């Protein structure tokens, strides 16, 4: 017959040095933020989208306005935050 007992390893881990662990984690976050800052300095600022104000009139549609202003209905929807 096989024995039903099992051996179990009761090893103990060294206690954490919380200050040391905290400084390592904070150092990694600082390095990530430093990289993000350097990347943002290298990228040119986004070109602002040129817009104008137009008051919608009776019988205007997205398609007719898009044709009038040389754009697409989906772009007008996006720029004006319209529900689809």
Phi and psi restraints in degrees (range 20) as a CNS / XPLOR table:
assign (resid 1 and name C) (resid 2 and name N)
       (resid 2 and name CA) (resid 2 and name C) 1.0 -87.6 20.0 2
assign (resid 2 and name N) (resid 2 and name CA)
       (resid 2 and name C) (resid 3 and name N) 1.0 146.4 20.0 2
assign (resid 2 and name C) (resid 3 and name N)
       (resid 3 and name CA) (resid 3 and name C) 1.0 -78.4 20.0 2
assign (resid 3 and name N) (resid 3 and name CA)
       (resid 3 and name C) (resid 4 and name N) 1.0 140.1 20.0 2
assign (resid 3 and name C) (resid 4 and name N)
       (resid 4 and name CA) (resid 4 and name C) 1.0 -89.4 20.0 2
assign (resid 4 and name N) (resid 4 and name CA)
       (resid 4 and name C) (resid 5 and name N) 1.0 -3.1 20.0 2
assign (resid 4 and name C) (resid 5 and name N)
       (resid 5 and name CA) (resid 5 and name C) 1.0 -80.6 20.0 2
assign (resid 5 and name N) (resid 5 and name CA)
       (resid 5 and name C) (resid 6 and name N) 1.0 149.1 20.0 2
assign (resid 5 and name C) (resid 6 and name N)
       (resid 6 and name CA) (resid 6 and name C) 1.0 -127.9 20.0 2
assign (resid 6 and name N) (resid 6 and name CA)
       (resid 6 and name C) (resid 7 and name N) 1.0 149.0 20.0 2
assign (resid 6 and name C) (resid 7 and name N)
       (resid 7 and name CA) (resid 7 and name C) 1.0 -88.4 20.0 2
assign (resid 7 and name N) (resid 7 and name CA)
       (resid 7 and name C) (resid 8 and name N) 1.0 144.0 20.0 2
assign (resid 7 and name C) (resid 8 and name N)
       (resid 8 and name CA) (resid 8 and name C) 1.0 -128.1 20.0 2
assign (resid 8 and name N) (resid 8 and name CA)
       (resid 8 and name C) (resid 9 and name N) 1.0 131.6 20.0 2
assign (resid 8 and name C) (resid 9 and name N)
       (resid 9 and name CA) (resid 9 and name C) 1.0 -84.0 20.0 2
assign (resid 9 and name N) (resid 9 and name CA)
       (resid 9 and name C) (resid 10 and name N) 1.0 122.0 20.0 2
assign (resid 9 and name C) (resid 10 and name N)
       (resid 10 and name CA) (resid 10 and name C) 1.0 -107.5 20.0 2
assign (resid 10 and name N) (resid 10 and name CA)
       (resid 10 and name C) (resid 11 and name N) 1.0 47.1 20.0 2
assign (resid 10 and name C) (resid 11 and name N)
       (resid 11 and name CA) (resid 11 and name C) 1.0 -70.2 20.0 2
assign (resid 11 and name N) (resid 11 and name CA)
       (resid 11 and name C) (resid 12 and name N) 1.0 153.9 20.0 2
assign (resid 11 and name C) (resid 12 and name N)
       (resid 12 and name CA) (resid 12 and name C) 1.0 -115.6 20.0 2
assign (resid 12 and name N) (resid 12 and name CA)
       (resid 12 and name C) (resid 13 and name N) 1.0 136.0 20.0 2
assign (resid 12 and name C) (resid 13 and name N)
       (resid 13 and name CA) (resid 13 and name C) 1.0 -88.8 20.0 2
assign (resid 13 and name N) (resid 13 and name CA)
       (resid 13 and name C) (resid 14 and name N) 1.0 152.0 20.0 2
assign (resid 13 and name C) (resid 14 and name N)
       (resid 14 and name CA) (resid 14 and name C) 1.0 -66.8 20.0 2
assign (resid 14 and name N) (resid 14 and name CA)
       (resid 14 and name C) (resid 15 and name N) 1.0 144.7 20.0 2
assign (resid 14 and name C) (resid 15 and name N)
       (resid 15 and name CA) (resid 15 and name C) 1.0 -65.3 20.0 2
assign (resid 15 and name N) (resid 15 and name CA)
       (resid 15 and name C) (resid 16 and name N) 1.0 151.0 20.0 2
assign (resid 15 and name C) (resid 16 and name N)
       (resid 16 and name CA) (resid 16 and name C) 1.0 -73.7 20.0 2
assign (resid 16 and name N) (resid 16 and name CA)
       (resid 16 and name C) (resid 17 and name N) 1.0 140.9 20.0 2
assign (resid 16 and name C) (resid 17 and name N)
       (resid 17 and name CA) (resid 17 and name C) 1.0 -95.6 20.0 2
assign (resid 17 and name N) (resid 17 and name CA)
       (resid 17 and name C) (resid 18 and name N) 1.0 96.8 20.0 2
assign (resid 17 and name C) (resid 18 and name N)
       (resid 18 and name CA) (resid 18 and name C) 1.0 -61.0 20.0 2
assign (resid 18 and name N) (resid 18 and name CA)
       (resid 18 and name C) (resid 19 and name N) 1.0 -37.7 20.0 2
assign (resid 18 and name C) (resid 19 and name N)
       (resid 19 and name CA) (resid 19 and name C) 1.0 -64.1 20.0 2
assign (resid 19 and name N) (resid 19 and name CA)
       (resid 19 and name C) (resid 20 and name N) 1.0 -42.4 20.0 2
assign (resid 19 and name C) (resid 20 and name N)
       (resid 20 and name CA) (resid 20 and name C) 1.0 -64.9 20.0 2
assign (resid 20 and name N) (resid 20 and name CA)
       (resid 20 and name C) (resid 21 and name N) 1.0 -44.4 20.0 2
assign (resid 20 and name C) (resid 21 and name N)
       (resid 21 and name CA) (resid 21 and name C) 1.0 -62.6 20.0 2
assign (resid 21 and name N) (resid 21 and name CA)
       (resid 21 and name C) (resid 22 and name N) 1.0 -43.8 20.0 2
assign (resid 21 and name C) (resid 22 and name N)
       (resid 22 and name CA) (resid 22 and name C) 1.0 -61.3 20.0 2
assign (resid 22 and name N) (resid 22 and name CA)
       (resid 22 and name C) (resid 23 and name N) 1.0 -43.5 20.0 2
assign (resid 22 and name C) (resid 23 and name N)
       (resid 23 and name CA) (resid 23 and name C) 1.0 -66.5 20.0 2
assign (resid 23 and name N) (resid 23 and name CA)
       (resid 23 and name C) (resid 24 and name N) 1.0 -34.8 20.0 2
assign (resid 23 and name C) (resid 24 and name N)
       (resid 24 and name CA) (resid 24 and name C) 1.0 -66.3 20.0 2
assign (resid 24 and name N) (resid 24 and name CA)
       (resid 24 and name C) (resid 25 and name N) 1.0 -44.2 20.0 2
assign (resid 24 and name C) (resid 25 and name N)
       (resid 25 and name CA) (resid 25 and name C) 1.0 -65.6 20.0 2
assign (resid 25 and name N) (resid 25 and name CA)
       (resid 25 and name C) (resid 26 and name N) 1.0 -46.2 20.0 2
assign (resid 25 and name C) (resid 26 and name N)
       (resid 26 and name CA) (resid 26 and name C) 1.0 -62.8 20.0 2
assign (resid 26 and name N) (resid 26 and name CA)
       (resid 26 and name C) (resid 27 and name N) 1.0 -37.1 20.0 2
assign (resid 26 and name C) (resid 27 and name N)
       (resid 27 and name CA) (resid 27 and name C) 1.0 -62.1 20.0 2
assign (resid 27 and name N) (resid 27 and name CA)
       (resid 27 and name C) (resid 28 and name N) 1.0 -38.5 20.0 2
assign (resid 27 and name C) (resid 28 and name N)
       (resid 28 and name CA) (resid 28 and name C) 1.0 -67.6 20.0 2
assign (resid 28 and name N) (resid 28 and name CA)
       (resid 28 and name C) (resid 29 and name N) 1.0 -40.9 20.0 2
assign (resid 28 and name C) (resid 29 and name N)
       (resid 29 and name CA) (resid 29 and name C) 1.0 -63.9 20.0 2
assign (resid 29 and name N) (resid 29 and name CA)
       (resid 29 and name C) (resid 30 and name N) 1.0 -41.0 20.0 2
assign (resid 29 and name C) (resid 30 and name N)
       (resid 30 and name CA) (resid 30 and name C) 1.0 -60.6 20.0 2
assign (resid 30 and name N) (resid 30 and name CA)
       (resid 30 and name C) (resid 31 and name N) 1.0 -41.3 20.0 2
assign (resid 30 and name C) (resid 31 and name N)
       (resid 31 and name CA) (resid 31 and name C) 1.0 -64.8 20.0 2
assign (resid 31 and name N) (resid 31 and name CA)
       (resid 31 and name C) (resid 32 and name N) 1.0 -40.3 20.0 2
assign (resid 31 and name C) (resid 32 and name N)
       (resid 32 and name CA) (resid 32 and name C) 1.0 -65.4 20.0 2
assign (resid 32 and name N) (resid 32 and name CA)
       (resid 32 and name C) (resid 33 and name N) 1.0 -46.2 20.0 2
assign (resid 32 and name C) (resid 33 and name N)
       (resid 33 and name CA) (resid 33 and name C) 1.0 -64.6 20.0 2
assign (resid 33 and name N) (resid 33 and name CA)
       (resid 33 and name C) (resid 34 and name N) 1.0 -36.0 20.0 2
assign (resid 33 and name C) (resid 34 and name N)
       (resid 34 and name CA) (resid 34 and name C) 1.0 -63.6 20.0 2
assign (resid 34 and name N) (resid 34 and name CA)
       (resid 34 and name C) (resid 35 and name N) 1.0 -43.2 20.0 2
assign (resid 34 and name C) (resid 35 and name N)
       (resid 35 and name CA) (resid 35 and name C) 1.0 -62.4 20.0 2
assign (resid 35 and name N) (resid 35 and name CA)
       (resid 35 and name C) (resid 36 and name N) 1.0 -42.0 20.0 2
assign (resid 35 and name C) (resid 36 and name N)
       (resid 36 and name CA) (resid 36 and name C) 1.0 -63.1 20.0 2
assign (resid 36 and name N) (resid 36 and name CA)
       (resid 36 and name C) (resid 37 and name N) 1.0 -41.8 20.0 2
assign (resid 36 and name C) (resid 37 and name N)
       (resid 37 and name CA) (resid 37 and name C) 1.0 -63.6 20.0 2
assign (resid 37 and name N) (resid 37 and name CA)
       (resid 37 and name C) (resid 38 and name N) 1.0 -42.3 20.0 2
assign (resid 37 and name C) (resid 38 and name N)
       (resid 38 and name CA) (resid 38 and name C) 1.0 -65.8 20.0 2
assign (resid 38 and name N) (resid 38 and name CA)
       (resid 38 and name C) (resid 39 and name N) 1.0 -38.9 20.0 2
assign (resid 38 and name C) (resid 39 and name N)
       (resid 39 and name CA) (resid 39 and name C) 1.0 -66.3 20.0 2
assign (resid 39 and name N) (resid 39 and name CA)
       (resid 39 and name C) (resid 40 and name N) 1.0 -40.9 20.0 2
assign (resid 39 and name C) (resid 40 and name N)
       (resid 40 and name CA) (resid 40 and name C) 1.0 -67.5 20.0 2
assign (resid 40 and name N) (resid 40 and name CA)
       (resid 40 and name C) (resid 41 and name N) 1.0 -28.5 20.0 2
assign (resid 40 and name C) (resid 41 and name N)
       (resid 41 and name CA) (resid 41 and name C) 1.0 -70.3 20.0 2
assign (resid 41 and name N) (resid 41 and name CA)
       (resid 41 and name C) (resid 42 and name N) 1.0 -31.3 20.0 2
assign (resid 41 and name C) (resid 42 and name N)
       (resid 42 and name CA) (resid 42 and name C) 1.0 -80.3 20.0 2
assign (resid 42 and name N) (resid 42 and name CA)
       (resid 42 and name C) (resid 43 and name N) 1.0 -25.6 20.0 2
assign (resid 42 and name C) (resid 43 and name N)
       (resid 43 and name CA) (resid 43 and name C) 1.0 -82.1 20.0 2
assign (resid 43 and name N) (resid 43 and name CA)
       (resid 43 and name C) (resid 44 and name N) 1.0 135.5 20.0 2
assign (resid 43 and name C) (resid 44 and name N)
       (resid 44 and name CA) (resid 44 and name C) 1.0 -70.8 20.0 2
assign (resid 44 and name N) (resid 44 and name CA)
       (resid 44 and name C) (resid 45 and name N) 1.0 150.9 20.0 2
assign (resid 44 and name C) (resid 45 and name N)
       (resid 45 and name CA) (resid 45 and name C) 1.0 -64.0 20.0 2
assign (resid 45 and name N) (resid 45 and name CA)
       (resid 45 and name C) (resid 46 and name N) 1.0 147.4 20.0 2
assign (resid 45 and name C) (resid 46 and name N)
       (resid 46 and name CA) (resid 46 and name C) 1.0 -64.9 20.0 2
assign (resid 46 and name N) (resid 46 and name CA)
       (resid 46 and name C) (resid 47 and name N) 1.0 143.8 20.0 2
assign (resid 46 and name C) (resid 47 and name N)
       (resid 47 and name CA) (resid 47 and name C) 1.0 -72.8 20.0 2
assign (resid 47 and name N) (resid 47 and name CA)
       (resid 47 and name C) (resid 48 and name N) 1.0 126.3 20.0 2
assign (resid 47 and name C) (resid 48 and name N)
       (resid 48 and name CA) (resid 48 and name C) 1.0 -65.9 20.0 2
assign (resid 48 and name N) (resid 48 and name CA)
       (resid 48 and name C) (resid 49 and name N) 1.0 145.2 20.0 2
assign (resid 48 and name C) (resid 49 and name N)
       (resid 49 and name CA) (resid 49 and name C) 1.0 -79.8 20.0 2
assign (resid 49 and name N) (resid 49 and name CA)
       (resid 49 and name C) (resid 50 and name N) 1.0 127.6 20.0 2
assign (resid 49 and name C) (resid 50 and name N)
       (resid 50 and name CA) (resid 50 and name C) 1.0 -79.7 20.0 2
assign (resid 50 and name N) (resid 50 and name CA)
       (resid 50 and name C) (resid 51 and name N) 1.0 124.9 20.0 2
assign (resid 50 and name C) (resid 51 and name N)
       (resid 51 and name CA) (resid 51 and name C) 1.0 -128.7 20.0 2
assign (resid 51 and name N) (resid 51 and name CA)
       (resid 51 and name C) (resid 52 and name N) 1.0 169.3 20.0 2
assign (resid 51 and name C) (resid 52 and name N)
       (resid 52 and name CA) (resid 52 and name C) 1.0 -144.0 20.0 2
assign (resid 52 and name N) (resid 52 and name CA)
       (resid 52 and name C) (resid 53 and name N) 1.0 163.8 20.0 2
assign (resid 52 and name C) (resid 53 and name N)
       (resid 53 and name CA) (resid 53 and name C) 1.0 -95.2 20.0 2
assign (resid 53 and name N) (resid 53 and name CA)
       (resid 53 and name C) (resid 54 and name N) 1.0 133.7 20.0 2
assign (resid 53 and name C) (resid 54 and name N)
       (resid 54 and name CA) (resid 54 and name C) 1.0 -138.0 20.0 2
assign (resid 54 and name N) (resid 54 and name CA)
       (resid 54 and name C) (resid 55 and name N) 1.0 132.3 20.0 2
assign (resid 54 and name C) (resid 55 and name N)
       (resid 55 and name CA) (resid 55 and name C) 1.0 -93.0 20.0 2
assign (resid 55 and name N) (resid 55 and name CA)
       (resid 55 and name C) (resid 56 and name N) 1.0 121.9 20.0 2
assign (resid 55 and name C) (resid 56 and name N)
       (resid 56 and name CA) (resid 56 and name C) 1.0 -67.1 20.0 2
assign (resid 56 and name N) (resid 56 and name CA)
       (resid 56 and name C) (resid 57 and name N) 1.0 137.6 20.0 2
assign (resid 56 and name C) (resid 57 and name N)
       (resid 57 and name CA) (resid 57 and name C) 1.0 -111.6 20.0 2
assign (resid 57 and name N) (resid 57 and name CA)
       (resid 57 and name C) (resid 58 and name N) 1.0 166.5 20.0 2
assign (resid 57 and name C) (resid 58 and name N)
       (resid 58 and name CA) (resid 58 and name C) 1.0 -56.1 20.0 2
assign (resid 58 and name N) (resid 58 and name CA)
       (resid 58 and name C) (resid 59 and name N) 1.0 137.3 20.0 2
assign (resid 58 and name C) (resid 59 and name N)
       (resid 59 and name CA) (resid 59 and name C) 1.0 76.5 20.0 2
assign (resid 59 and name N) (resid 59 and name CA)
       (resid 59 and name C) (resid 60 and name N) 1.0 1.7 20.0 2
assign (resid 59 and name C) (resid 60 and name N)
       (resid 60 and name CA) (resid 60 and name C) 1.0 -70.9 20.0 2
assign (resid 60 and name N) (resid 60 and name CA)
       (resid 60 and name C) (resid 61 and name N) 1.0 139.6 20.0 2
assign (resid 60 and name C) (resid 61 and name N)
       (resid 61 and name CA) (resid 61 and name C) 1.0 -126.9 20.0 2
assign (resid 61 and name N) (resid 61 and name CA)
       (resid 61 and name C) (resid 62 and name N) 1.0 163.9 20.0 2
assign (resid 61 and name C) (resid 62 and name N)
       (resid 62 and name CA) (resid 62 and name C) 1.0 -59.1 20.0 2
assign (resid 62 and name N) (resid 62 and name CA)
       (resid 62 and name C) (resid 63 and name N) 1.0 -39.5 20.0 2
assign (resid 62 and name C) (resid 63 and name N)
       (resid 63 and name CA) (resid 63 and name C) 1.0 -65.7 20.0 2
assign (resid 63 and name N) (resid 63 and name CA)
       (resid 63 and name C) (resid 64 and name N) 1.0 -44.1 20.0 2
assign (resid 63 and name C) (resid 64 and name N)
       (resid 64 and name CA) (resid 64 and name C) 1.0 -67.7 20.0 2
assign (resid 64 and name N) (resid 64 and name CA)
       (resid 64 and name C) (resid 65 and name N) 1.0 -38.5 20.0 2
assign (resid 64 and name C) (resid 65 and name N)
       (resid 65 and name CA) (resid 65 and name C) 1.0 -68.6 20.0 2
assign (resid 65 and name N) (resid 65 and name CA)
       (resid 65 and name C) (resid 66 and name N) 1.0 -38.6 20.0 2
assign (resid 65 and name C) (resid 66 and name N)
       (resid 66 and name CA) (resid 66 and name C) 1.0 -61.9 20.0 2
assign (resid 66 and name N) (resid 66 and name CA)
       (resid 66 and name C) (resid 67 and name N) 1.0 -42.6 20.0 2
assign (resid 66 and name C) (resid 67 and name N)
       (resid 67 and name CA) (resid 67 and name C) 1.0 -65.4 20.0 2
assign (resid 67 and name N) (resid 67 and name CA)
       (resid 67 and name C) (resid 68 and name N) 1.0 -40.9 20.0 2
assign (resid 67 and name C) (resid 68 and name N)
       (resid 68 and name CA) (resid 68 and name C) 1.0 -63.7 20.0 2
assign (resid 68 and name N) (resid 68 and name CA)
       (resid 68 and name C) (resid 69 and name N) 1.0 -38.3 20.0 2
assign (resid 68 and name C) (resid 69 and name N)
       (resid 69 and name CA) (resid 69 and name C) 1.0 -105.9 20.0 2
assign (resid 69 and name N) (resid 69 and name CA)
       (resid 69 and name C) (resid 70 and name N) 1.0 17.1 20.0 2
assign (resid 69 and name C) (resid 70 and name N)
       (resid 70 and name CA) (resid 70 and name C) 1.0 52.6 20.0 2
assign (resid 70 and name N) (resid 70 and name CA)
       (resid 70 and name C) (resid 71 and name N) 1.0 55.2 20.0 2
assign (resid 70 and name C) (resid 71 and name N)
       (resid 71 and name CA) (resid 71 and name C) 1.0 -144.1 20.0 2
assign (resid 71 and name N) (resid 71 and name CA)
       (resid 71 and name C) (resid 72 and name N) 1.0 -166.0 20.0 2
assign (resid 71 and name C) (resid 72 and name N)
       (resid 72 and name CA) (resid 72 and name C) 1.0 -116.7 20.0 2
assign (resid 72 and name N) (resid 72 and name CA)
       (resid 72 and name C) (resid 73 and name N) 1.0 155.4 20.0 2
assign (resid 72 and name C) (resid 73 and name N)
       (resid 73 and name CA) (resid 73 and name C) 1.0 -58.9 20.0 2
assign (resid 73 and name N) (resid 73 and name CA)
       (resid 73 and name C) (resid 74 and name N) 1.0 -37.3 20.0 2
assign (resid 73 and name C) (resid 74 and name N)
       (resid 74 and name CA) (resid 74 and name C) 1.0 -67.3 20.0 2
assign (resid 74 and name N) (resid 74 and name CA)
       (resid 74 and name C) (resid 75 and name N) 1.0 -34.0 20.0 2
assign (resid 74 and name C) (resid 75 and name N)
       (resid 75 and name CA) (resid 75 and name C) 1.0 -68.4 20.0 2
assign (resid 75 and name N) (resid 75 and name CA)
       (resid 75 and name C) (resid 76 and name N) 1.0 -40.5 20.0 2
assign (resid 75 and name C) (resid 76 and name N)
       (resid 76 and name CA) (resid 76 and name C) 1.0 -62.5 20.0 2
assign (resid 76 and name N) (resid 76 and name CA)
       (resid 76 and name C) (resid 77 and name N) 1.0 -40.3 20.0 2
assign (resid 76 and name C) (resid 77 and name N)
       (resid 77 and name CA) (resid 77 and name C) 1.0 -60.9 20.0 2
assign (resid 77 and name N) (resid 77 and name CA)
       (resid 77 and name C) (resid 78 and name N) 1.0 -44.6 20.0 2
assign (resid 77 and name C) (resid 78 and name N)
       (resid 78 and name CA) (resid 78 and name C) 1.0 -66.8 20.0 2
assign (resid 78 and name N) (resid 78 and name CA)
       (resid 78 and name C) (resid 79 and name N) 1.0 -48.6 20.0 2
assign (resid 78 and name C) (resid 79 and name N)
       (resid 79 and name CA) (resid 79 and name C) 1.0 -63.6 20.0 2
assign (resid 79 and name N) (resid 79 and name CA)
       (resid 79 and name C) (resid 80 and name N) 1.0 -33.3 20.0 2
assign (resid 79 and name C) (resid 80 and name N)
       (resid 80 and name CA) (resid 80 and name C) 1.0 -97.0 20.0 2
assign (resid 80 and name N) (resid 80 and name CA)
       (resid 80 and name C) (resid 81 and name N) 1.0 6.6 20.0 2
assign (resid 80 and name C) (resid 81 and name N)
       (resid 81 and name CA) (resid 81 and name C) 1.0 50.7 20.0 2
assign (resid 81 and name N) (resid 81 and name CA)
       (resid 81 and name C) (resid 82 and name N) 1.0 49.0 20.0 2
assign (resid 81 and name C) (resid 82 and name N)
       (resid 82 and name CA) (resid 82 and name C) 1.0 -89.0 20.0 2
assign (resid 82 and name N) (resid 82 and name CA)
       (resid 82 and name C) (resid 83 and name N) 1.0 146.1 20.0 2
assign (resid 82 and name C) (resid 83 and name N)
       (resid 83 and name CA) (resid 83 and name C) 1.0 -72.1 20.0 2
assign (resid 83 and name N) (resid 83 and name CA)
       (resid 83 and name C) (resid 84 and name N) 1.0 144.4 20.0 2
